[in-house]
Amino acid sequence: MKKISTMLVSVGLAASMALTGCSSQNASDTKASQTPNAEASTKPAAGKPDKVKVRMAYWNKEDSVKSLLDLIKQKLPNIELEYQFIDNKQFDNIVATQLAAQSGPDIISVSPPASAKYAKLGYLADLSSLSDRYNDAGKNVYSQDGKLYALPGISWFEGIFYNKEIFDKLGLKPPTTFEEELQLHEALKKNGIKPQAMGAKSWEPMMKSSMGLVMNDFLSKPENKTFDVQFGQGQKTLEGNWNGAVDKWSELIKRGYITQDMLGVDYDQALDEFATGKAAMWESGPWAMEAIKKKNPNIKVDMFPFYGSAAGPGWLIGGPGVGFAANSKSKNLDAVKQVFDLISTPEGQKAFWNDNKGGSSYLKGVEFEMPAEYESVKATFKAGNVYAPWNNWGDNAQSMIEDYGKHLQELLGGKSDVSQVLKGTDKKMAEVIKK
C-alpha cells in the first residue's frame, strides 16, 4: 500500500516563486555573480545560481516517481532533489525520530494517520494555499482543524490480479462472490496450479485481504457507517462485530489456499511467483505493474475486487494515496513550495500517474483513462467502493493495522484463532487511546 507538504512563505512570495521559478538567491547575490572579478572562475556563472538542495523521503522505490522526478528536474533547474528511499518497515520510526530532533527530509511522504499525528506535533507546514486545487475526497484525510498539511497524491487501490491466460486455459472466470473465489482456488489447486501468491512475511497482505471481506459483509451496511470512527475512538470493538466476516475469510487458511510456508515469503518473491506464472493470482495494486511486466513482458493480467457473501460490485482496499508534506523546520521551504506548486498542476499529476497507472487524481479537473489491466474493477470504481477502514481509526492507525496484521500471522501459524486476533487488536487500541 501507497504525500507532499508545503511551506511557510507569504502569499505574495509564493505567487512570485510559482510564476517565475526563480531560485532563492537574493538580488545582491545575483548582482555580485554578474560582476567580473579575480575570483570569477570560482563563482557560479551568471544566470546559473547555486542549486537549492531539497531532500524527499518516500517508502516506495524511486521508479514509482521517476517521471515526476524527471519533470521537477526539467521545470525547476534551480532545485536539486535528493531522493531517499526508506523501507516501509522502518519509515515511520526513522522519520518520526528525525522530525522530533527538528531535522529530517524537506519533503515527507505521509499516510493519513501519520499526517494527522505530525500536524498535531507541529512538524508539518500549512499547505492551505494549495487547498482549493484539490477535491474534498483527497484533501479531507490530510487536513486538521481546517488546514491542509499534505498534498493528496494519486489514489491507490489494491485488489486481486489474475493471470488471464491461466484462467482462459482452464475455462475459469473471475468470481462474483467470496464463495466463488474459494471454488476458484480449489479448481486451480486441483489442476496443479498454485491458486495465489502471498508475501505473508509482511503483516500487510492478510490484513488487507481480510478487511476486503469485512467491508463487503459488515462495514458496507448502513448501520455500520460510523463503526470505523467509533472504533478509532475506543467506542466500539472488533470482537463481537468482525467475527463473522473474518471467520469466513479464514476459510482461505482452513482450506489450504493461504499456507504457513507463505510466512517466509516476502513481497518480491510473491511478485515473482505471479509474474512468472507459478501462481494464478496475487493481491497487489498498480504500483506493481511495471515490475510484473519487466519480469514477463507478455503476461496478460486483469484484476477483480474483494467480494463478500452476496454478489455485487465488490470492494477495493484504497483511497487517497501517499500525501506529500513539508517539514515545518526545513530551511528550504520556498523551494519545496515550488515543487508542490508544480505537482499541483495537470502536468505534475500526469507525471506522478505515469508510474502509478490505474490510480486517479484528486486535482480538480484532472482525469486519467483506466488501463486495460483493470477492466474487471470498473464496476467497483463506478460504485465508489474504494475504501481503507483504518483511515478513520485516528492517529494510531498505522500501529493498529500492523498489530492486527501480526495477529493474523499468528492465526496462519496456528498460534491463535479469530476471536483471539480481534481481542488482541481491541486490547492494543485500548492501550494506545490511554496514552
Salt bridges, closest charged atoms under 4 A:
ASP70 OD2 - LYS66 NZ 3.06
ASP136 OD1 - LYS139 NZ 3.72
GLU158 OE1 - LYS208 NZ 3.04
GLU204 OE1 - LYS208 NZ 3.06
ASP217 OD2 - LYS248 NZ 3.69
ASP247 OD1 - LYS254 NZ 3.40
GLU251 OE2 - LYS254 NZ 3.76
GLU251 OE1 - ARG255 NE 3.01
ASP272 OD1 - LYS295 NZ 3.23
GLU273 OE1 - LYS194 NZ 2.99
GLU290 OE2 - LYS294 NZ 3.74
ASP341 OD1 - ARG133 NH2 2.66
GLU347 OE2 - LYS75 NZ 3.75
GLU373 OE2 - LYS293 NZ 2.42
GLU375 OE1 - LYS378 NZ 3.16
ASP395 OD2 - LYS120 NZ 3.15
GLU402 OE2 - LYS406 NZ 3.00
ASP403 OD2 - HIS407 NE2 3.15
GLU410 OE1 - HIS407 ND1 3.51
